[in-house]
Amino acid sequence: MKSVAANTVAVVDYGMGNLHSVSQAVRHAADQVGVEVFVTSDPDVVRKATRVVLPGQGAMPDCMRELRDSGLQESVLEAAASKPLFGVCVGMQMMLSRSDEGPTDGLGLIPGEVVKFDLAGRLQPDGSRFKVPQMGWNQVRQAQPHAVWAGVPDLSYFYFVHSFYARPANPKHSVGEAEYGASFTAAIARDNIFATQFHPEKSADHGLQLYRNFLHWNP
């Protein structure tokens, strides 16, 4: 096992995340504050890291299966109980209780469900049809104040690629919202967990600011 320094971030590699883009963005933010970043499939590195990033890409059932089969699920759950944890895209959806995709159970860290956009036949303001997945830039309203939003203007644009979205049981856990046919949860948070449906690593300066804030965040 690698030696893990005192101030580190583990980007969890269970075979399903957009690892290159996520790790490059986190490293770019970390270089400015002297934090070391490990992309790792080693549960012990995840356990020893001071912060953890859980990316996710593809289908929720596949992500949950690979996280479990990789032996990393328990270390991620331990991280969720004790240290700052940032979920990205399907990594956010995995935080909830269950998903209609599959259907499949999530990690159960934040009560709620993940549901599919139902936009058949619906038209956007310009007369075009809503497409699923939503793919592209969308504004995010900061529904709840949070330290990870620091320095990011409200209604900033972030980059999304998704067909499913989170529906937390407690509205207080929805800290960011966007509009696509109707309002939906774009960011969730509870205690030491913060997660986004959008991709900060593909969202230019505002996305990098979220990662910088995460590296300073002490919940």
C-alpha positions as CSV (number, residue, x, y, z in Angstrom):
1,M,0.0,0.0,0.0
2,K,1.2,3.5,-0.8
3,S,2.2,5.8,2.1
4,V,-0.5,8.4,2.5
5,A,0.5,11.9,3.7
6,A,-1.3,13.8,6.3
7,N,-3.4,16.1,4.0
8,T,-4.7,14.0,1.1
9,V,-7.6,13.4,-1.2
10,A,-8.6,9.9,-2.4
11,V,-10.4,9.8,-5.7
12,V,-12.1,6.4,-5.6
13,D,-11.3,4.2,-8.6
14,Y,-13.9,1.4,-8.8
15,G,-13.9,1.3,-12.6
16,M,-16.9,3.6,-13.3
17,G,-15.9,7.2,-12.8
18,N,-14.7,9.9,-15.2
19,L,-11.3,9.5,-13.4
20,H,-9.0,11.5,-15.7
21,S,-11.1,14.6,-15.8
22,V,-12.1,14.5,-12.1
23,S,-8.6,13.8,-10.9
24,Q,-7.0,16.5,-13.1
25,A,-9.5,19.1,-11.8
26,V,-9.0,18.0,-8.2
27,R,-5.2,18.1,-8.6
28,H,-5.4,21.5,-10.2
29,A,-7.3,22.8,-7.1
30,A,-5.1,20.8,-4.7
31,D,-1.8,22.1,-6.1
32,Q,-2.6,25.6,-4.9
33,V,-3.1,24.5,-1.3
34,G,-0.5,21.7,-0.9
35,V,-2.9,18.8,-0.8
36,E,-1.8,15.5,-2.3
37,V,-4.3,13.6,-4.6
38,F,-4.4,9.8,-4.9
39,V,-6.5,8.0,-7.6
40,T,-6.9,4.7,-5.9
41,S,-8.6,1.3,-5.9
42,D,-7.1,0.5,-2.5
43,P,-9.6,0.6,0.4
44,D,-6.8,1.3,2.9
45,V,-5.8,4.5,0.9
46,V,-9.4,5.6,1.1
47,R,-9.5,5.0,4.8
48,K,-6.2,6.9,5.4
49,A,-7.1,9.9,3.2
50,T,-8.4,13.0,4.9
51,R,-11.0,13.7,2.1
52,V,-12.7,11.5,-0.4
53,V,-14.1,12.1,-3.9
54,L,-16.6,9.5,-5.3
55,P,-17.1,10.0,-9.1
56,G,-19.6,8.0,-11.1
57,Q,-20.5,7.6,-14.7
58,G,-22.8,5.2,-16.6
59,A,-25.7,3.2,-15.1
60,M,-26.4,3.3,-11.4
61,P,-26.8,-0.5,-11.1
62,D,-23.4,-1.0,-12.7
63,C,-21.8,1.6,-10.5
64,M,-23.2,0.1,-7.3
65,R,-22.1,-3.4,-8.4
66,E,-18.6,-2.4,-9.2
67,L,-18.2,-0.4,-6.0
68,R,-19.3,-3.4,-4.0
69,D,-17.3,-6.0,-6.0
70,S,-14.1,-3.8,-5.9
71,G,-14.1,-4.0,-2.1
72,L,-14.3,-0.2,-1.9
73,Q,-17.9,0.1,-0.6
74,E,-17.1,-0.3,3.0
75,S,-14.2,2.2,2.9
76,V,-16.5,4.8,1.2
77,L,-19.2,4.2,3.9
78,E,-16.5,4.7,6.6
79,A,-15.4,7.9,4.9
80,A,-19.0,9.1,4.8
81,A,-19.2,8.7,8.6
82,S,-16.1,10.6,9.4
83,K,-14.6,12.8,6.7
84,P,-15.5,15.2,3.9
85,L,-17.0,13.3,1.0
86,F,-17.7,14.8,-2.5
87,G,-19.9,12.8,-4.9
88,V,-20.0,13.6,-8.6
89,C,-22.8,12.7,-11.1
90,V,-23.8,9.1,-10.5
91,G,-21.5,9.4,-7.4
92,M,-24.2,11.8,-6.1
93,Q,-27.1,9.4,-7.0
94,M,-25.3,6.6,-5.1
95,M,-25.6,8.6,-1.9
96,L,-29.4,8.2,-1.8
97,S,-31.5,5.2,-0.7
98,R,-32.6,3.8,-4.0
99,S,-32.8,4.5,-7.8
100,D,-35.5,3.7,-10.3
101,E,-32.7,2.8,-12.7
102,G,-32.5,-1.0,-12.4
103,P,-34.1,-0.5,-9.8
104,T,-31.2,-0.6,-7.4
105,D,-30.4,0.3,-3.9
106,G,-28.0,3.1,-3.2
107,L,-25.6,3.7,-0.2
108,G,-28.5,5.1,1.9
109,L,-26.4,8.0,3.2
110,I,-29.1,10.6,2.4
111,P,-32.8,9.4,2.4
112,G,-34.4,9.8,-0.9
113,E,-34.7,8.3,-4.4
114,V,-33.4,8.8,-7.9
115,V,-36.0,9.1,-10.7
116,K,-35.9,9.5,-14.4
117,F,-36.9,12.6,-16.3
118,D,-40.4,12.3,-17.7
119,L,-40.5,14.9,-20.4
120,A,-42.1,13.0,-23.4
121,G,-43.9,15.5,-25.6
122,R,-42.8,18.5,-23.6
123,L,-41.5,21.5,-25.4
124,Q,-38.9,24.0,-24.2
125,P,-39.5,27.8,-24.4
126,D,-37.9,27.9,-27.8
127,G,-40.3,25.3,-29.1
128,S,-37.8,22.4,-29.3
129,R,-38.5,19.2,-27.5
130,F,-36.8,18.4,-24.2
131,K,-34.2,15.7,-24.8
132,V,-33.2,13.0,-22.3
133,P,-30.5,12.9,-21.2
134,Q,-30.1,16.5,-20.4
135,M,-26.7,17.3,-21.9
136,G,-25.1,20.7,-21.6
137,W,-24.9,23.8,-19.4
138,N,-27.6,24.8,-17.0
139,Q,-28.0,27.3,-14.2
140,V,-27.9,26.2,-10.6
141,R,-29.7,28.0,-7.9
142,Q,-28.1,27.7,-4.5
143,A,-31.2,26.5,-2.6
144,Q,-29.4,26.3,0.8
145,P,-26.2,28.2,2.0
146,H,-23.2,25.9,2.2
147,A,-19.4,26.4,2.6
148,V,-18.7,24.6,-0.7
149,W,-20.7,27.3,-2.6
150,A,-18.3,30.1,-1.3
151,G,-17.2,32.4,-4.0
152,V,-19.5,30.9,-6.6
153,P,-22.2,33.3,-7.7
154,D,-25.8,32.1,-7.4
155,L,-27.3,31.0,-10.8
156,S,-23.9,30.1,-12.1
157,Y,-23.8,27.6,-15.1
158,F,-22.6,24.1,-14.6
159,Y,-22.3,21.2,-17.1
160,F,-24.8,18.3,-16.9
161,V,-25.1,14.9,-18.5
162,H,-27.9,12.8,-17.0
163,S,-31.2,11.0,-17.5
164,F,-32.0,10.5,-13.8
165,Y,-32.0,13.0,-10.9
166,A,-32.1,12.9,-7.1
167,R,-35.2,13.5,-5.1
168,P,-34.2,13.8,-1.4
169,A,-36.8,12.9,1.2
170,N,-35.8,16.0,3.2
171,P,-35.9,19.3,1.2
172,K,-33.1,20.7,3.4
173,H,-30.7,18.2,1.9
174,S,-31.3,19.8,-1.5
175,V,-28.7,22.6,-1.6
176,G,-28.7,23.3,-5.3
177,E,-31.6,23.2,-7.9
178,A,-31.9,23.6,-11.6
179,E,-34.7,23.7,-14.2
180,Y,-35.2,21.2,-16.9
181,G,-38.9,20.8,-17.6
182,A,-39.4,21.4,-13.8
183,S,-37.2,22.1,-10.9
184,F,-34.9,19.3,-9.9
185,T,-32.2,18.8,-7.3
186,A,-28.7,19.5,-8.7
187,A,-26.7,19.3,-5.4
188,I,-27.2,17.6,-2.1
189,A,-25.6,17.9,1.3
190,R,-25.7,16.6,4.8
191,D,-23.2,16.9,7.5
192,N,-19.8,16.0,5.9
193,I,-21.3,15.0,2.6
194,F,-21.6,17.3,-0.5
195,A,-22.5,16.0,-3.9
196,T,-23.5,17.4,-7.3
197,Q,-25.4,16.0,-10.3
198,F,-23.4,18.2,-12.6
199,H,-19.7,17.7,-13.4
200,P,-17.6,20.3,-11.6
201,E,-14.5,19.1,-13.6
202,K,-16.3,20.1,-16.8
203,S,-17.6,23.4,-15.5
204,A,-14.7,25.7,-15.9
205,D,-13.8,28.2,-13.1
206,H,-16.9,27.7,-11.0
207,G,-16.4,24.0,-10.9
208,L,-12.8,24.3,-9.9
209,Q,-13.9,26.7,-7.2
210,L,-16.2,24.0,-5.7
211,Y,-13.2,21.6,-5.5
212,R,-11.1,24.3,-3.9
213,N,-13.8,25.0,-1.3
214,F,-14.1,21.2,-0.7
215,L,-10.3,21.1,0.1
216,H,-10.8,23.8,2.7
217,W,-14.1,22.5,4.1
218,N,-14.1,21.4,7.7
219,P,-17.7,20.3,8.5
